[in-house]
Amino acid sequence: MKVNIQAVGFNADARLEEFVEGRVSKLLKLDDDVTNVEVFLRAEKPSVVENKEVEIKFNIPGGDIFAKKQSKTFEEAVDLAVDALKRQITKRKEKLRGK
Protein backbone atom coordinates (compact mmCIF):
# COMPACT_ATOMS: atom_id res chain seq x y z
CA MET A 1 0.00 0.00 0.00
CA LYS A 2 1.20 3.49 -0.80
CA VAL A 3 1.66 5.91 2.06
CA ASN A 4 0.84 9.46 0.96
CA ILE A 5 3.26 11.88 2.65
CA GLN A 6 2.71 15.61 2.37
CA ALA A 7 5.20 18.09 3.77
CA VAL A 8 3.42 21.40 4.37
CA GLY A 9 5.63 24.48 4.13
CA PHE A 10 8.91 22.66 3.45
CA ASN A 11 10.45 19.89 1.36
CA ALA A 12 10.92 16.62 3.24
CA ASP A 13 14.15 14.79 2.45
CA ALA A 14 14.19 11.16 1.33
CA ARG A 15 15.54 9.98 4.70
CA LEU A 16 12.56 11.44 6.57
CA GLU A 17 10.09 9.98 4.07
CA GLU A 18 11.71 6.53 4.36
CA PHE A 19 11.55 6.76 8.17
CA VAL A 20 7.83 7.63 8.06
CA GLU A 21 7.05 4.87 5.56
CA GLY A 22 8.97 2.31 7.63
CA ARG A 23 7.15 3.15 10.86
CA VAL A 24 3.73 3.27 9.21
CA SER A 25 4.26 0.03 7.28
CA LYS A 26 4.79 -1.81 10.57
CA LEU A 27 1.32 -0.67 11.66
CA LEU A 28 -0.23 -1.84 8.40
CA LYS A 29 0.68 -5.41 9.39
CA LEU A 30 -1.66 -5.10 12.39
CA ASP A 31 -4.78 -4.32 10.35
CA ASP A 32 -5.56 -5.63 6.87
CA ASP A 33 -8.61 -3.38 6.47
CA VAL A 34 -6.64 -0.16 5.89
CA THR A 35 -7.45 1.25 2.44
CA ASN A 36 -5.32 4.40 2.46
CA VAL A 37 -2.76 6.18 4.66
CA GLU A 38 -2.20 9.93 4.70
CA VAL A 39 0.67 11.60 6.57
CA PHE A 40 1.01 15.36 6.99
CA LEU A 41 4.27 16.89 8.23
CA ARG A 42 4.26 20.54 9.32
CA ALA A 43 6.90 22.82 10.75
CA GLU A 44 5.11 25.36 12.91
CA LYS A 45 6.46 28.64 14.31
CA PRO A 46 10.25 28.50 14.80
CA SER A 47 9.90 30.32 18.14
CA VAL A 48 8.21 27.27 19.68
CA VAL A 49 10.56 24.47 20.80
CA GLU A 50 8.20 21.61 19.92
CA ASN A 51 7.34 22.97 16.48
CA LYS A 52 7.30 19.75 14.43
CA GLU A 53 3.76 18.46 13.92
CA VAL A 54 2.74 15.10 12.42
CA GLU A 55 -0.76 13.94 11.50
CA ILE A 56 -1.38 10.34 10.42
CA LYS A 57 -4.76 9.17 9.15
CA PHE A 58 -5.65 5.54 8.40
CA ASN A 59 -8.72 5.19 6.18
CA ILE A 60 -10.57 2.07 7.31
CA PRO A 61 -14.07 0.97 6.30
CA GLY A 62 -16.39 1.73 9.20
CA GLY A 63 -14.35 4.63 10.56
CA ASP A 64 -10.98 6.30 10.18
CA ILE A 65 -8.19 6.23 12.76
CA PHE A 66 -6.30 9.47 13.32
CA ALA A 67 -3.41 10.72 15.43
CA LYS A 68 -1.81 14.17 15.67
CA LYS A 69 1.38 14.74 17.68
CA GLN A 70 3.90 17.53 18.17
CA SER A 71 7.54 17.28 19.21
CA LYS A 72 11.05 18.71 18.80
CA THR A 73 11.80 16.45 15.81
CA PHE A 74 9.69 14.87 13.12
CA GLU A 75 11.03 11.43 14.00
CA GLU A 76 9.92 11.74 17.62
CA ALA A 77 6.51 13.07 16.59
CA VAL A 78 6.07 10.18 14.13
CA ASP A 79 6.95 7.68 16.88
CA LEU A 80 4.39 9.25 19.23
CA ALA A 81 1.68 9.24 16.55
CA VAL A 82 2.43 5.63 15.58
CA ASP A 83 2.19 4.55 19.23
CA ALA A 84 -1.19 6.29 19.54
CA LEU A 85 -2.43 4.63 16.34
CA LYS A 86 -1.23 1.23 17.55
CA ARG A 87 -3.35 1.60 20.70
CA GLN A 88 -6.37 2.64 18.61
CA ILE A 89 -5.96 -0.32 16.24
CA THR A 90 -5.68 -2.71 19.19
CA LYS A 91 -8.86 -1.27 20.77
CA ARG A 92 -10.68 -1.49 17.44
CA LYS A 93 -9.70 -5.14 16.95
CA GLU A 94 -10.78 -6.04 20.50
CA LYS A 95 -14.11 -4.31 19.94
CA LEU A 96 -14.65 -6.19 16.67
CA ARG A 97 -13.88 -9.50 18.39
CA GLY A 98 -16.51 -8.71 20.99
CA LYS A 99 -14.26 -8.49 24.04
Residue pairs with C-beta under 8 A, 6 or more apart in sequence:
1 28
1 34
1 36
1 37
2 37
3 20
3 21
3 24
3 25
3 37
3 39
4 36
4 37
4 38
4 39
5 12
5 17
5 20
5 21
5 39
5 41
6 38
6 39
6 40
6 41
7 41
7 42
8 40
8 41
8 42
9 42
9 43
10 41
10 43
12 41
12 74
16 41
16 74
16 75
19 74
19 75
19 78
20 39
20 41
20 74
20 78
23 78
23 79
23 82
24 37
24 39
24 56
24 82
26 82
27 58
27 82
27 85
27 86
27 89
28 34
28 37
30 86
30 89
30 90
30 93
31 58
31 60
31 89
31 92
31 93
33 60
33 61
33 62
34 58
34 59
34 60
35 59
35 60
35 61
36 58
36 59
37 56
37 57
37 58
37 59
38 55
38 56
38 57
38 59
39 54
39 55
39 56
39 57
40 53
40 54
40 55
40 56
41 52
41 53
41 54
41 74
42 52
42 53
42 54
42 55
43 51
43 52
43 53
44 51
44 52
44 53
44 70
45 51
49 72
50 70
50 71
50 72
51 70
51 72
52 70
52 71
52 72
52 73
52 74
52 76
52 77
53 68
53 69
53 70
53 77
54 68
54 69
54 70
54 71
54 74
54 77
54 78
54 80
54 81
55 66
55 67
55 68
55 81
56 66
56 67
56 68
56 78
56 81
56 82
56 85
57 64
57 65
57 66
58 64
58 65
58 66
58 85
58 89
60 92
65 85
65 88
65 89
65 92
67 80
67 81
67 82
67 84
67 85
67 88
68 81
69 77
69 78
69 80
69 81
69 84
70 77
71 77
71 80
